[in-house]
Amino acid sequence: MQLEIPLPPKILSPNARSHWAAKSKAAKAYKSDCYYVALSKPFQPEVSGAIHIHVQWHPKTAHAFDEDNAIASLKHAFDGIAQAWRVNDSRFTISFEKMPPVKGGKVLINAKL
């Protein structure tokens, strides 16, 4: 199962210093976007067990970035995906891979049982 979602807004980075209301609004919108992407690709996970999530991060540019912050900025994406699939996101085991840059950037989420 593969999902393609947009890069998270910069405001969702743990290093972003912004007003809580603006961050909350961006988080809700990003979670909703990822929810609908996941809903469009049905996934029937087993009742229990780990769901392996492999993140392929395609940045907008070749500039260096902190992978820990990139993963943390995807928190709301994982919440939306888990909600669409009707699973608890605590079942996700996450791996991360930096990919070559693409215009506009994107994130590919590969899920396996």
C-alpha positions as CSV (number, residue, x, y, z in Angstrom):
1,M,0.0,0.0,0.0
2,Q,1.5,3.4,-1.0
3,L,0.1,6.8,-0.2
4,E,1.4,10.1,-1.7
5,I,0.9,13.1,0.6
6,P,2.2,16.6,0.4
7,L,5.1,17.8,2.6
8,P,3.8,19.1,5.9
9,P,3.6,22.8,6.3
10,K,6.7,24.4,7.9
11,I,4.6,25.6,10.8
12,L,4.3,21.9,11.9
13,S,8.1,21.5,12.4
14,P,9.1,21.1,16.1
15,N,11.5,24.0,15.5
16,A,8.8,26.4,14.3
17,R,8.0,29.3,16.6
18,S,4.5,30.3,15.8
19,H,1.2,31.2,17.5
20,W,-0.6,28.1,18.9
21,A,-3.8,29.0,17.0
22,A,-2.0,29.1,13.6
23,K,-0.3,25.9,14.3
24,S,-3.5,24.2,15.4
25,K,-5.3,25.3,12.2
26,A,-2.4,24.0,10.0
27,A,-2.3,20.7,12.0
28,K,-6.1,20.1,11.5
29,A,-5.9,20.9,7.8
30,Y,-2.9,18.6,7.2
31,K,-4.5,15.8,9.2
32,S,-7.7,16.2,7.2
33,D,-5.8,16.1,3.9
34,C,-3.9,13.0,4.9
35,Y,-7.1,11.4,6.2
36,Y,-8.8,11.8,2.8
37,V,-5.8,10.5,0.9
38,A,-5.7,7.4,3.1
39,L,-9.5,7.0,2.8
40,S,-9.2,6.9,-1.0
41,K,-6.9,3.8,-0.7
42,P,-8.6,1.3,1.5
43,F,-6.3,-0.7,3.7
44,Q,-7.6,-3.6,5.8
45,P,-5.0,-4.2,8.5
46,E,-5.2,-7.2,10.8
47,V,-6.9,-6.9,14.1
48,S,-3.6,-6.7,16.0
49,G,0.1,-6.5,15.3
50,A,2.5,-3.9,13.9
51,I,1.9,-1.9,10.8
52,H,5.2,-1.0,9.2
53,I,5.3,2.5,7.8
54,H,8.2,3.4,5.5
55,V,8.4,7.1,4.8
56,Q,10.2,8.3,1.6
57,W,10.7,12.0,2.0
58,H,11.3,13.9,-1.3
59,P,12.3,17.5,-0.3
60,K,11.7,20.5,-2.5
61,T,15.4,21.3,-2.6
62,A,18.7,19.5,-2.0
63,H,19.3,21.6,1.2
64,A,20.2,19.6,4.4
65,F,17.4,19.1,6.9
66,D,17.0,17.3,10.3
67,E,15.4,13.9,9.8
68,D,14.1,13.9,13.4
69,N,12.2,17.1,12.8
70,A,10.9,15.7,9.4
71,I,9.4,12.6,11.1
72,A,8.0,14.7,14.0
73,S,6.3,17.1,11.5
74,L,4.4,14.1,10.1
75,K,2.6,13.4,13.4
76,H,-0.7,14.8,12.2
77,A,-0.3,12.8,8.9
78,F,0.0,9.6,10.9
79,D,-3.0,10.6,13.0
80,G,-5.1,11.2,9.9
81,I,-4.0,7.9,8.2
82,A,-4.7,5.9,11.4
83,Q,-8.1,7.5,11.7
84,A,-9.0,6.6,8.0
85,W,-7.8,3.0,8.5
86,R,-9.5,2.8,11.9
87,V,-6.4,1.7,13.7
88,N,-4.5,3.1,16.7
89,D,-1.3,4.8,15.5
90,S,0.6,3.2,18.3
91,R,0.8,0.1,16.0
92,F,2.9,2.0,13.5
93,T,6.6,1.2,13.4
94,I,8.2,3.9,11.3
95,S,11.3,4.0,9.1
96,F,12.6,7.0,7.2
97,E,14.4,7.4,4.0
98,K,15.6,10.7,2.4
99,M,15.0,10.7,-1.3
100,P,16.1,13.0,-4.2
101,P,14.4,16.4,-4.4
102,V,11.3,16.8,-6.6
103,K,9.5,20.0,-7.6
104,G,7.1,20.9,-4.9
105,G,8.3,18.1,-2.6
106,K,6.2,15.1,-1.5
107,V,6.1,12.3,1.0
108,L,5.5,8.6,0.0
109,I,4.1,6.4,2.8
110,N,4.5,2.7,2.2
111,A,2.5,0.5,4.6
112,K,3.0,-3.2,5.2
113,L,1.6,-5.6,7.8
